[in-house]
Amino acid sequence: MAKLHLLRGRPTEQQIAEMPEALGTYVKLAVDVQQRITVGGGGLHADCEEVLLENGSRQEDVWDADWEPSSKLLTFEALINIRPRQNNRSMEILDPELRHKIEEIVREIFEG
């Protein structure tokens, strides 16, 4: 199983190399928009999300995305993002402000 990494700051070279092991070219992410942290790696967004929840994140603050390190492309689609109670009825995060916040956090962590 690929390693999951809880990132509060810039990942090490080793972490960057380990996170896409399960999927090859991209990394599953769960992002806590309140604590401004992320977990990357593994084969499922749920694995990443579980690490955040175990570390004190609240479910409503955690959103999932995919990160492609080589192109720095960030996408916002995951089953876990379907949340009618939070007005997101799609796998894709629909709120542009929320997408911007997630992108800001991911770029801050991965790009410094």
N, C-alpha and C positions, 0 to 999 in steps of 0.2 A: 504494500500500500504506500502511496506517495505521502510524503510528510506534509503536515499542515503547520503553518507558521502564523502565530499571533504577532502582528506588527504594530508597534506604537510609534515607530520611526523607520528610517530607511533600512531595507533588508540588506543582509550581507550578500556577497557574491555567491556563497554556498546556498543560502536560502533562495536566491533568485534561480539558481540552477536546479534546486530540488522541487520547487513548487509546480513547474509544468510536467514533471515526470509522468503523472497519470494520464495526461491528455496530449502531450507532445508539444504543441505550439502555443497553447494558451493556459491560463490559470483561472480556476474558479475562485471567486471572492465572496465574502460576506463582509459588509461594511456597517459599523455602528456609527450612525450620523451624529449622535450626541457625544460619545466619547472620542470620536475622530480616530478610530482604530479599525484595522481590518484583519481578517484571517484569509490566507491564500493557500491553495494546494488541494490535493485530494481529487477524487473523481466526482463528487457531488457537492452542490451548494449547501445541502443539509449538513454535511460534515463540518464545513467551515462555520456555519451558523451555530452548530452545537458548541463549538469551542467558545464562541463569543458569549453564548448564554451561560455556559459554565463559568465564565469569568465576569459575570455580573451585568451583562448587557440585557436590556429589555427587548422583548420580541418586536414591539412596535418601532424600535429604533434601528433594527437590523434589516438591511436590504441587500440583494444579491446582484452580482455583475460578473462579467468575464473580462480578463485583461490579457492582451497579447503583447508580451514584452518586446518582441522584435519590431513591431510597427507602432507600439504604444496605443493601440486601439482599445477602447473601452466600450463594451456593450452592456445593456441593462435588461437582459432577458433571463428569467428563471421562473420555474413553477412556483417557487416560494414567494415570489412577488405578487401573486394573485391574492389580493386582500380587499375584498369588498368593504369590510368595516373601516378601512383606511382609504376608501375611495380609489382603489387601484384594482380594476376588474380585468386586468390583462397580465400576461407574463412579463410584458415590458413595463418598466416604470414610466408612467405617463406624465407625471408632474414635472415640468421643466425645471422648477426651482430645486426639487429634490434631486433630480439628475445632476444638476450643476453642483450641488453640495457634495454628492457622492464622487463626482469626477474631481472636484477640488481636493477631497481627502485622498483619493487614490493617487493622484498626480503628486501631491505633497509627499506622500510616503514613498512612492516608487521613483520619483524624479527629483525629489529634494527641493 
